Amino acid sequence: MAIFHNLLDKYPTQSHLLFVVICLFCWPGSYALPHPAEELPMALPQEPLPNGVLDFQPPPLQNLLPLPKIVATTSLPPAESEIIEYRPQCFYAEEELCDRTLSNWQQQTYDQHTHLGTCHCRPYTNMPTSWYCCNITHMSMISSCSNTTTWTNLHLRNVTLAELDLSNFLYQKLQSLAITDGNITKLVGSFSRFSSIKCLNVSNNNLSEITQRGLIPPTLKVLDISKNNLTSIPNFNQNQNITVDVSGNNNMLCYDIYNSIFRDSLKFVNQQNSYCLHNSSFHWFNSTDLISIKELVKSRPLNTDCPSIPGYGNCTCKNEHMVATLSGDNSEATTKIISEVDCSNLGLIELPPKLPENTFSLNVSNNKITSIGKHFHTNPTYRNLIYLIADNNNISKIYDFEGTVFMDHFQRLYLRNNAISSIPEYFLSNVLDNHDEKRIILLGGNELKCDCNSAKTLKYWLLEHNRDIPDYNSIRCRNLPRNVMELREEKLCQSPHD
């Protein structure tokens, strides 16, 4: 108090301020300002008191509590333009949430929704219908939670089960279901036909099998099956417009994926990091084992180029093989879709005017075609053909093939049951000689004009190449009641004086 009197004598005009200061110093419990952090929930970390205590505002709750992120779940983020539809549909909880210990305040909130000791799931405080579950080895770790019928979003992390049944009642009212980073061999069962599921993420689970029935409900918009051991993708409803991530499944067959790109209107994300295995059944192409799905998507125009012939109908086209070729400096790979075209049974009177790029096989059997040579000389879309199936037409001559690229490279030429009357000299001299590829020619059912030359030359040519012309015994004579192989030179080659 002596100090107080000395200060009053020295500063008489500020006596009221000095009184307040001394009161704060001597009786802090009575006059202390409240700490703003005391008003925050117990789960929040206590912030150090800043210098300007009277101006201090508590930090926003979202800066302190763990929040879920609605993010794409690909291993490498695709370009923003690829994930516009992918991001909003899917609920995704960060991995570190499973390792985080709940504070007392969070534990109290958690205990309100669970049976202590059995439920391995936790709610998001600011998203009460969104839950995440960790280290699941039995479904009771989820079903023991309360109010599961109110959940709309669920993320299961590190699930270890031999198989997971998607028909479980826990999943039927969800809009987003993620089951990631676990060890599940097989997905079985199906969603209810009343399911509201929009996003299904089963990435990184060691999955090797997905039962096809019912996996893809009509409401589904996003399917992430990346980073598994799958060899095929599920069957989709046509024109369902689903966004799919298949990256990290390098044993997946390109044939299934390519057909889905065309048939099912799928949108593949993370294309540059997604690869598939080509079908190597056609040995005459040199190719690599893995093909980028990005290259498959670029090759989709095959189907839009499939011939449609006014007045007759539509041909059908399908891919048979994929070939990846490297540039000269090995810096860039280009994938070609090797396709086959079927224009049979349409009543055509001439060959289709245009084929898809890289068509290797054309089937025009069972039509009314009379001539086949023109397109092989002048039409660039015919340059890659190595199979021509033209049985059961009205083709009368094969002279027009002479000098074409097709005759240099063909492997199958089927001309059975046509109106061919003669086989030209060029055909006999080199078509089946000096070629590494196995060639098959079918001419059975044609009726040739037989003469001495047929008995002396054609008969022995057929006999010499009987492995290349397996139906050689079915080629008949038009002017004689026998087939070519029955011709006798001594009867047909007699001079008028004999």
MINU-649573 format. One record per residue (C-alpha): x, y, z. Coordinates in steps of 0.2 Angstrom, whole numbers, plus 5000, padded with zeros to 4 digits. Layout:
MINU-649573
XYZ/...
This chain:
MINU-649573
500050005000/501550125003/501950104984/500150154980/500250314991/501950364983/501150344965/499650444970/500750584976/501850584960/500350564948/498850644956/497850664939/497950484935/497350414951/495850314944/496950224932/498250174945/496850104956/496249984942/498049924938/498349894956/496749794958/497149684943/498849654951/498349614968/496649524965/496849434948/495549304952/494249434954/494549534939/495349414926/494749424908/493949264902/495049154890/494149144874/494748964871/493748914886/492148934876/492748804863/492248624864/493448504873/494048424857/494848574850/496748614854/496948764866/497748904856/499049014864/498349184870/498949314857/499549484862/498049574857/496949474869/495449594867/495449574848/495649384848/494249284839/494249094841/494749004825/493348924814/492948754818/493248684801/495148734803/495248624819/494248464816/494648334804/493448354788/493048224775/493648274757/492548244742/494048194730/494448084716/495247924721/496447894707/498247854710/498848004700/497548144698/496948154680/496748324671/495348434678/494348414663/494248224666/493548234683/492148354682/490848224685/491948114695/492248224710/490548274717/489848104717/491048014729/491348024747/493147984752/493947984770/495848014772/496947874777/497547964793/495847974801/495947784805/497547814815/496947964824/496447954843/494748034847/494748174859/493548174874/492348284865/492348184849/492248024859/490648084867/489848114850/490447954844/489747854858/488047924855/487947824839/488847664843/488847514855/490447534864/491847414860/491047334844/490747464831/492247514821/491447654812/491547844816/490447984810/490948154803/490348284815/489848404802/489248274790/488148164802/487548044788/489348014782/490347874791/492047794789/492547624796/494347554799/495147384800/493647284797/493747094798/491947054801/490347134796/489747144814/491047284816/489847384805/488147314809/488347344827/488347534824/486747624828/485647714815/486547634800/484947654790/485147844791/486947834783/487047904765/488947894763/490147764769/492047734767/492747564773/494647564775/495747414777/494447274775/495047094776/493746974770/493746834757/492246904749/491147054751/489247044748/488547194741/486747144744/487047174763/485647284769/486947414776/487347464758/485547484751/485247664755/486947734752/487347864739/489247834740/490147674745/492047664746/492947504751/494747534749/496547484754/496047314760/496247134755/494647064747/494746934734/492946934727/491447044726/489746954726/487946994727/487047144720/486247304725/484447314727/483447374712/482847514724/484647564727/485147754726/487047714724/487947844713/489747814717/490547644720/492447644724/493247474727/495047524723/496647444730/495847284737/496747144728/495147104719/495246964706/493346934703/491747034703/490146934700/489247024685/487447014690/486747174698/488347264701/487947404690/486247484696/485447614685/485847754697/487747724697/488747874690/490547824695/491447664697/493247654703/493947474702/495747534700/497347454708/496647274708/496947114699/495447114688/495547044670/493847114664/492647244668/490847224673/489347224661/488547394659/486847444653/486947524636/487147714636/487147724655/488547854654/489647794669/491347864673/492547724676/494347714683/495247544679/497047604681/498247484690/497347324682/498647274670/497947104667/496347174660/495947124642/495847264629/494447174619/493247194634/493747374637/493647424619/491947354616/491347444632/492047604625/490847584610/489447494617/489147564634/489647744632/490847734646/492047884651/493747824657/494747934668/496547924672/496747854654/498647884652/498947774668/497747634662/498347494652/497647324645/498247164637/498047144619/497446974611/499046904603/498146764593/498546844577/500446804575/500746904559/500847074569/502247134579/501547214594/501847254612/500947174627/500247324635/499147454627/498647624634/496747644636/497047824630/497547744613/495947634613/494847784616/495647874601/495247724590/493447724594/492947794576/493047614570/491247594574/490647754567/491547714550/490647544548/489847534531/487947584530/487347554512/485747644507/484447524502/485247374508/485647394527/487147404539/488747304539/489347254557/491147294562/492147224577/493947244582/494947084581/496747134586/497647284593/499447334587/500547454595/501947514584/503447624590/504047774581/505847774573/506647844589/505547734601/504847894609/503047864604/501847714603/500347714591/498947594593/498047524578/496347434579/496347294567/494547264562/493447144553/491947194543/490447084539/489247134525/488546964522/486746924518/486247104513/485847074494/487347184488/487747194470/489447274473/490747284486/490547424500/491247594494/492247624510/492947514524/493547574542/495347614543/496447454545/495147334540/495947164538/494447054535/492947084524/491446954523/490246984508/489646814506/487846774502/487546924491/487346964472/489047034468/489647014451/491347094451/492647124464/494247194456/493947384455/494047424473/495647324475/496447434462/495847604467/495047614484/496347654498/495247574512/495547404504/497447414505/497547324522/496347174518/497147004520/495546904521/494146914508/492646794511/491546814495/490646644494/488946624486/488946774475/488846794456/490746834453/491146774436/493046814434/494546844445/495646934432/495447104441/496447044456/498047044445/499347174451/498447224467/499147244484/497947114490/498746974479/500447014487/499846994505/498246894506/498046744517/496246694514/495246704498/493546614498/492646614482/491546454483/489946434474/490146584462/490146594443/491946584439/492246504422/494146504421/495746534432/496946654424/498746614420/499446734433/498446644447/499246484442/501046544441/501446634457/499946654469/500446504480/502246504477/503646594486/502546664501/503046644519/501246664525/500046514525/498746544511/497046464509/496046474493/494246404492/493546374475/492346234477/490646244469/491246344454/491046264436/492446294425/492546284406/493646124404/494746094390/496446014386/497346154395/496346114411/496845934410/498645974407/498946124418/497546164430/497245984436/499145964441/499146134449/497746094460/498545924465/500146014469/499346144480/498046034488/498446084505/498246274500/496546234491/495746104502/494146094492/495046054475/493945904473/492446004472/492846114457/491746054443/491746074424/490346174416/490446084399/490845904405/489945794418/491445784430/492545884441/494245944436/495245814445/494345684435/494945754418/496045644407/497345724396/497345584383/495445614380/495445804380/497045834371/496845724356/497145814339/495745804326/496645674316/496745554331/
